[in-house]
Amino acid sequence: MMVKTQHREEKSRQKLAAEKMTPVQNLVRSLQSGQLKSELRTVQESIHAARALAMQIESVSTNYGLSKKYAEDFHVSIAYMTPDLSTLYTWPYEPGKEAEIQQRLSGPGTCCIPVGLVFGVRDRKQGGGWLSGARPFLNTPLVRLALQQRLEENTIGIH
């Protein structure tokens, strides 16, 4: 005797939630996904990562109803902490100003530990507000908490 099984195609909660999101909300979610490689990065490597993220967002911008003009609809900042890991700061990445950023974050008398990138993308379908996200370099509870607090406070330097 053969038992019949019913094949139900139910959508997962994640797929249902994704269908309710605006395209920009899906973009921000996808930019934060993926495997996290926890590693220390130099200021120069952080600048390269910020440039790559800005270029990644720009390359898909028209698919999400964004302009390709940097800072009009998307923005990237480098997140760094003081050497004692007590305070998180952000410094805006600006295309073409990499040398100035390098000087600011690693010049004489300056010491910082780059811990990730924070970014914002304007969601024009939701009133033009900014959606923020983070890509940490270090996967530690302290860094995750600091980035989460910064995002919740909306103080990442893009609004």
C-alpha positions in Angstrom: 0.0 0.0 0.0 1.4 3.3 -1.0 0.9 6.4 1.2 0.1 9.6 -0.5 1.8 12.6 0.7 0.5 16.1 0.0 3.0 18.5 -1.5 2.3 21.9 -0.1 4.2 24.8 -1.4 4.1 27.2 1.5 6.3 30.2 1.5 8.6 30.7 4.3 8.2 33.6 6.7 11.4 35.1 5.2 10.0 35.0 1.7 6.7 36.5 2.7 8.5 39.3 4.6 10.8 39.9 1.6 7.8 40.3 -0.7 6.4 43.0 1.6 9.6 45.0 1.5 10.3 47.8 -0.9 13.1 47.2 -3.5 15.4 49.5 -1.4 14.7 47.6 1.8 15.6 44.4 -0.1 18.8 46.1 -1.3 19.8 47.2 2.2 19.1 43.7 3.5 21.2 42.1 0.7 24.1 44.4 1.4 24.2 43.3 5.0 24.0 39.6 4.2 26.7 37.1 3.4 29.4 35.5 5.4 31.3 37.7 7.7 35.1 37.4 7.8 36.3 38.8 11.1 39.6 40.5 10.5 41.4 43.7 11.4 41.8 46.1 8.5 44.1 49.0 8.0 42.7 52.5 7.2 43.8 52.0 3.6 41.9 48.7 3.3 38.9 50.3 4.9 38.9 53.0 2.3 39.2 50.4 -0.5 36.2 48.5 1.1 34.2 51.8 1.3 35.0 52.5 -2.4 33.9 49.0 -3.4 30.7 49.2 -1.5 29.8 52.6 -3.0 30.6 51.1 -6.5 28.4 48.1 -5.7 25.5 50.2 -4.7 26.0 52.5 -7.7 26.1 49.6 -10.1 22.6 48.4 -9.0 21.2 51.8 -8.2 19.0 52.1 -11.3 17.4 48.7 -10.6 16.2 50.1 -7.3 15.0 53.5 -8.5 18.0 55.4 -7.2 20.1 58.0 -9.0 23.7 57.2 -9.7 24.8 60.4 -8.0 26.7 59.6 -4.9 25.4 61.2 -1.7 22.0 62.0 -3.3 20.5 58.6 -2.9 23.3 56.5 -1.2 26.2 57.1 1.1 29.0 55.1 2.8 31.0 55.9 5.9 33.9 54.2 7.6 33.2 53.2 11.2 36.2 53.2 13.5 36.8 52.9 17.3 39.3 54.5 19.6 42.3 52.3 20.6 40.6 51.5 24.0 37.5 50.4 22.1 35.3 52.8 24.1 33.9 55.0 21.4 32.7 54.4 17.8 33.0 57.2 15.3 32.2 57.4 11.6 33.9 59.3 8.8 32.2 59.8 5.5 33.7 58.2 2.4 33.8 60.6 -0.5 34.8 59.4 -4.0 38.0 61.1 -5.1 39.0 62.2 -1.6 40.7 59.0 -0.5 44.0 60.7 0.2 42.3 63.2 2.5 40.4 60.4 4.3 43.7 58.5 4.7 45.4 61.6 6.2 42.5 62.2 8.6 42.2 58.7 9.9 45.9 57.8 10.0 47.8 61.1 10.2 50.2 62.1 12.9 48.7 61.9 16.4 45.7 59.9 15.1 45.1 56.3 16.1 41.9 54.5 15.2 40.8 50.9 14.6 38.5 50.5 11.6 35.7 48.2 12.5 33.4 48.3 9.5 31.3 50.3 7.1 28.0 51.9 7.6 25.8 52.9 4.7 22.6 54.6 3.9 20.3 54.3 0.9 17.3 56.6 0.3 14.0 54.8 -0.1 12.0 57.1 -2.3 9.0 54.7 -2.2 8.7 55.2 1.6 8.8 59.0 1.6 12.4 59.5 0.8 13.8 58.5 4.1 17.2 56.9 4.6 17.6 53.2 5.4 20.9 52.4 7.1 22.9 49.2 7.4 26.4 48.1 8.4 29.1 45.7 7.3 31.3 45.0 10.2 35.0 44.0 9.7 35.2 42.6 13.2 32.6 40.1 14.4 32.7 40.8 18.1 29.8 41.5 20.4 31.3 44.9 21.2 31.5 46.0 17.6 28.1 44.6 16.7 26.5 46.4 19.6 28.3 49.7 18.9 27.3 49.6 15.2 23.7 48.6 16.1 23.5 51.5 18.6 24.9 53.9 16.0 22.3 52.8 13.4 19.4 53.0 15.8 20.5 56.6 16.8 20.6 57.5 13.1 24.0 59.2 13.7 26.1 57.8 10.9 26.6 61.1 9.1 24.4 60.7 6.1 21.1 62.3 7.1 
